[in-house]
Amino acid sequence: MGLTRRLSLLCVGAALLAAGGIARELGQRRAIEDYNLALREARYADAAAHPGEAGREAAAHAALFAGRHQEARLIYGRLERSAERARRVAALYNGGNTYLEQATALDLVAESDRAVPLLELAKRSYREALAIDPAHWDARYNLERALRLLPDAYDKQVIEVEGRRDPVRTVIGSEPEAPWP
């Protein structure tokens, strides 16, 4: 086989490899464009098909908007361990939003046994997001909303309940002499 023929085959092989690489790059670019379009149009279920953490984040949004809060929280919980700082903050913030949304849908007085834990979990999520990114204003705002619904009891008066043998203490939000609501 002549040198010219070998060089020609080598050039054809290199061209085929380059064409394959270009096709793969174009396919990835198209997938990213489809993902971004689905997010812009709030079609999170479609965006969930994207591979990796971006697809899982879209799946969590899809579950949240479908009212499947527990499923969304499980996915956000996995994303909280992401290597990407911004994705961890977003997962904590969005996880807090699931708790806050569920709590605000309840009657805070009649269903306090369900609402209080949800609000506490929301506050924890927002505080963790702010610990990573103190400038996350949406987390600050939602933490303030949760605190208005359920203030922290750190500065409340602690009283001993008469007749109790164990060291359980009761925190009351108003003056001890005030009538019960």
N, C-alpha and C positions, 0 to 999 in steps of 0.2 A: 504494500500500500504506500502510495506516495505521500510525501510530506504535505503537499497541498490538500490532499483528501483528508488526512488526519486533522489538519488545522481547520478545515471546513466542518468536520464533524464536531470538533471541540467548540467551535463558534456556535454551531447549531445547538449543542447541548447547553452552553452557557446562556444562550438566548432563551431556551425553553425554561431553564431554572429562573431566569430573571422574570420571564412572563408569569411563571407560577407565583413568584414572590409578589409581583405587582397585583395579580388577581387576588391573592390572599389579603393584601393590604387594602384593596378596594372593598373586599367583602367585609373586613373589620370596620372600615370607615362607614360603610352602609349600615351595618348593625348599630354603630354608635349613633348615627343620624336617626335611625328608626327609634332607638331608645330615647333620645332627646325629644323627638317629636311626640312620642307617647307620653312623656312626662309633661311637656308643655300643654298637651290636651287632656291631662289628668286621666289618662288611660293606664293606670298603674298595673293592672293585671297583664296588659300587653308588655309593659316594660319589665315585668318580673321574669320574662324569658331571657333577659340579658344575663350572661354568666357573671359569677363573682358576687362581691358584696353589693355592687350597684343593683343587681337584679334582686338580691335578698331585701334590700332597702325598699325597692319598688313593691315587692311582695308584701312587706309589712304595711306599706301605705294602702295597698289594695285591700288587705284584711281590715285595716282600721276603718276605711271608708265604707266597707261592707258591713260594719258593725261587729266584726269578729275581734273584739278587743284582746281576748286572751291569746289568740294566735298572733296578733300583731305584737303584743308584749314579748312573747317567746322569741320572735325574730329580732326585735329590737334588743333583747337581752343578749343574743349572740353577737349582734353588731357592736355592743358596748365593749367587746374585747378586740375590736379592730385595731390594726396597726396604724391606721390613719386617724390622727387626732380629730380632724373635723367630722369624720364619720362617727367616732365615739361620742362627741358632743351632740351631734344630731340624733343619735340613737337614744341618748339619755333624755334629751329634750322631748323627742317624740314619744318615748315611753312615759314620761311624766304627763304628756298631753292625754294619753289614753286613760290614765288614772283620773286626771282632772275632769275629763269629759264624762266619764262614768259617774263621778261623784256629783257633778253639777246636775246630772239628769235625775238624781234622787232628791227626795224631800229630806233636807239636812236635819230636820228635827225628828220627824217620824221614823226615818230610816238611818239614824245616826250610827247604829251598829255596823252598817255597811259603808256609809259615807266617810266616817272618820278615818278608818284604815286607808281608804283610797286617797284621801287628801294627804295623809301622812306620807304615803308612798310617792305621791306627786311631788311634795315638797322635797323629799329625799332625792328624787331624780333631778329636779331642777338645781338643787344645791351641788350635786355631783357634777352636773354640766358646767355650772359656774366655777367650780374648783378647777376644772380643766381650762375653761375659757371665761374669765371674769367679764369680758366685754360682750357676752352673748345677751343682748338686750331683750330678746324674746323670752329667754329663760328667766331673766330678772322680772319681767312683766308678769309672767305666769306664776312665778313664785309669789309675787305680791298678791295676785288674785287668790291663790291658795291660802296665803296667810290671812287674808281678809275673811275668807270663809271659815278658817280654823286657825286662830292665832296660836303661836307656840306658848306653852305653859311655863316657860322658864321664869318669867317675871311675876307669875301669879302667886298669891298667898297659899302657903301649904298649912293645912291644919290637921291635927290628930283627930280621928273619929273615935268618939267615946264608945267603950264597950268592945273594942277590937283587941284581940290578943296579939295578932301578928303585926309586924311593922309596916303594914300597908298604909300609905298616906293618901289623902284625898286632896286633889287640887280643885279649887273652885274659882270660877272666873269673876265673880262679883264679890261684894263685901260679905263677910260671914253672917252678918245680921240681916242682910237683905232677904226678902221673901223669895221662895223658889218660883221659877217661871211656870 
